[in-house]
Structures are given as C-alpha cells and as structure tokens.
Amino acid sequence: MEFIRDIAPVELSACESADSFLQSAMWGRFKARFGWEARAFSVDWNQGGAKPLLTLSRRIAPLLSMTYIPWGPELPADFPNDQNLYAAATAELARALRPFLRSVFIRFDPPWFDSNGGMSLPLTGKFRRAGADIQPPDTVLVDLTPPLVDILSTMKPKCRYNIGLAQKHDVAVCEQESNIKVFYRLLEETALRDGIAVHSIEYYRALFEESLGENSQAVPTQLRLYTARHENDDIAAIMALFRGKQATYLYGASSNIKRNLMAPYALQWKAMQDAKTFGCTVYDLFGIPPDESPGHPMAGLYRFKTGFGGSIIHRPGSWDYPYKPVFHALFKIAETLRKKIMQRKR
C-alpha cells in the first residue's frame, strides 16, 4: 500500500497552517537561530491531500548531520485512524525524504496517541528507538471546552485547595512579556535547586520575537509570560503558548522562598482561563513521567500536573530511521551515554 503521491520542497511559510507549534513556520524560524537548518516540504498523501512538513537538520560530527521532525508527520484529517498505518506511512515518508537530505538518520516524534489513555504503538521495521526522547512522550491534556467551574471541579481536591490557598494569600498573577529578566532569574534559581540545564536568556527572548511574527498568519499564536508576585517578591513564573485550538505550558520556574503559597497552581489556572478565552480547547501540561511511581526522580512533577485533572496520554516517543546504520549506531551509543551522565548529575 502506497501512502504518498508526491513530495516537494516548499517555502517555510507553508508551515504556517500546521496544527502543532512544533511543525509551524514560527518554530522553524526560531530553531534556525540556534544552529538548525529549517526546511519545509509539501507531502501529498494519497488519502487526504497535501499537508506541510517541517524538518530540522543539524551537524552531529564533521561531514555528518541528522534530521529531526518534531511531532510529525501531521496526517490529513481523513487518514484512517490506525496506528499501524500511521507507522507504515511514516516509514514511507522517511524513504521519500532521503533524496532531499544529507543525513545519517531521520528522527521522528510522532504526534499520535491512544485517545483511551493506552500506550501508543512503537515504530517497527527499520526504525530504531532513539537514545533519548526530544519531546516528552507522556503528558496531561486538560479539556478547556466545559465552563470554568466544571474544569475546576474535575481537578483533584488538593489542587483546587492550592489554587484557593494562593488566592487567599493574595498571590498576584500578571501577564507581561517585559518580565523576561524576572523569569530568567527564577529559572536559574530553579535550575540550581533541581539540577537541570537551561538555555541562555537570548533563547527565550528569541522565542518571543518569533511568536510575534506569527500573529498575522494562518493560525493565531501568542506566547504568554505569567509572573506570580507576593508583596515585594517575585516567586514563580511560567511561559505558555497559545496556538489555534491548542495551548501548551512550555517552561516554568519558581523561587526558593514562599513555596508554601502555591504560586505555580495559581499560574497554571490563570493560563488555562486565558487560553479558553483565546479560543483554545486543550491545555497541554507538556510532560510527565510515564507513570506515578514514587521512586521516579520527577514523581513530584507527576503529582503536580495530574492534579489539574485532564487525560493522561502517551505518544510513541522519539524514533530514528537510519540511512547509514553504522554511523547511527555510533551516535546512539554516544547519546545514550550522555543521557546517563545527565541523569546521574541530577
């Protein structure tokens, strides 16, 4: 069974109509500012017609590069709802892209998931599991279509209590892009406390700049920066991206002081309310551990995000289609080793 009628390079602007921000022209422009080569293709599917595709390529060694497709491919709405067919179509896409690329392998982060909460099927055949996931495969999706009072009622009691606690103690939440320095200071404090790596402040500034360029495009897009303040102290901040029907919590940070005021809960609730007003129907909390195991180093993150209710979903994660198997195997060994070193540091 053939899935693709034709594939051709197109201008990056073709991705302005993409469903996901990770497949958007905005994301391509943003990543191009940090060493990635962003290219767009038009994929004419036999079932459903043409869809844009964003690819990101970068060098991994002298004369060697990789290509990455974040949350792609986006398949047409009337493509058969069958994960086996999704996987077969992705394999055919990898083969069709090879003449256009100079890469050792191509990495996919497929966007599909089991809507009933089950595990997504892995990619089989020539695909190989990546040494590390780039996008979080497991997450919580909060449905924003009900009235606010109903959204609040589906949250766990402790979460609702913490939202009310922040309000009771007059934690003020404001939305203001100019607070980028405050956000970054809190982010550095969080990184030091939790042992995580962060980008430079220029990275987050660039994301704001590119998101502003998307406002007049096919899909309305806004990047919001929310800061929680108590008396004279900035105690927490988050970035959330609203794009079309999807809102995504991207980054969060908090101070070491006044953690008992539960500011992160107030921030998320404010972002959800604003996302609903914007027209979003889903709020993606963007990443949790795969299960609620108390021994997981990020078990606290699982409890925090699942407290907001919503559906827990599992995507397949990152999978590689090797064009040059030997070089890919060497890269995977190095990537896996790096992942283990980072985990030990945490």
PESULNOR-V206947 format. One record per backbone hydrogen bond with DSSP energy under -0.5 kcal/mol. CO is the residue of the C=O (numbers start at 0). NH is the residue of the N-H. Records with the same first field share a line. If there is no record, write none. Layout:
CO = NH ; NH
//
This chain:
2 = 4 ; 45 ; 46
5 = 43
7 = 41
9 = 39
10 = 13
11 = 14
12 = 15
13 = 16
14 = 17
19 = 22
20 = 23
23 = 27
24 = 28
25 = 29
26 = 30
27 = 31
28 = 32
29 = 32
30 = 33 ; 35
31 = 34
35 = 37
36 = 56
38 = 54
39 = 9
40 = 42 ; 52
41 = 7 ; 43
42 = 44 ; 50
43 = 4 ; 5
44 = 48
45 = 47
48 = 44
50 = 42
52 = 40
54 = 38
55 = 67
56 = 36
57 = 65
60 = 63
63 = 59 ; 60
64 = 103 ; 104
65 = 57
66 = 106
67 = 55 ; 69
68 = 71 ; 108
72 = 74
75 = 78
79 = 81
81 = 85
82 = 86
83 = 87
84 = 88
85 = 89
86 = 90
87 = 91
88 = 92
89 = 93
90 = 94
91 = 95
92 = 96
93 = 97
96 = 99 ; 100
97 = 100
103 = 322 ; 323
104 = 66
105 = 320
106 = 68
107 = 318
111 = 315
112 = 114
113 = 116
117 = 113 ; 313
123 = 126
125 = 321
127 = 319
136 = 314
137 = 287
138 = 312
139 = 141 ; 284
140 = 142 ; 310
141 = 282
146 = 149 ; 150
147 = 151
148 = 152
149 = 153
150 = 153
151 = 154
155 = 158 ; 159
156 = 160
157 = 161
158 = 162
159 = 163
160 = 164
161 = 165
162 = 166
163 = 167
164 = 168
165 = 170
166 = 169
169 = 171
171 = 173 ; 228
173 = 175 ; 226
175 = 178
176 = 179
177 = 180
178 = 182
179 = 183
180 = 184
181 = 185
182 = 186
183 = 187
184 = 188
185 = 189 ; 253
186 = 190
187 = 191
188 = 192
189 = 193
190 = 194 ; 195
199 = 202 ; 203
200 = 204
201 = 205
202 = 206
203 = 207
204 = 208
205 = 209
206 = 210
207 = 211
208 = 212
210 = 213
211 = 214
213 = 216
217 = 219
219 = 243
221 = 223 ; 241
223 = 225 ; 239
224 = 175
225 = 237
226 = 173
227 = 234 ; 235
228 = 171
229 = 232
232 = 229 ; 234
234 = 254
235 = 227
236 = 252
237 = 225
238 = 249 ; 250
239 = 223 ; 241
240 = 242 ; 247
241 = 221
242 = 245
244 = 280 ; 281
245 = 242
246 = 283
247 = 240 ; 249
250 = 238
252 = 236
257 = 260
258 = 261
261 = 264 ; 265
262 = 266
263 = 267
264 = 268
265 = 269
266 = 270
267 = 271
268 = 272
269 = 273
270 = 274
271 = 275
272 = 276
273 = 277
274 = 278 ; 279
275 = 278
280 = 143 ; 144
281 = 246 ; 283
282 = 141 ; 284
283 = 248
292 = 295
295 = 298
297 = 301
298 = 302
299 = 303
300 = 304
301 = 305
302 = 306
304 = 307
305 = 308
306 = 155
310 = 140 ; 312
312 = 138
313 = 113
316 = 109
317 = 129
318 = 107
319 = 127 ; 321
320 = 105
323 = 327
324 = 328
325 = 329
326 = 330
327 = 331
328 = 332
329 = 333
330 = 334
331 = 335
332 = 336
333 = 337
334 = 338
335 = 339
336 = 340
337 = 341
338 = 342
339 = 343
340 = 344
341 = 345
//
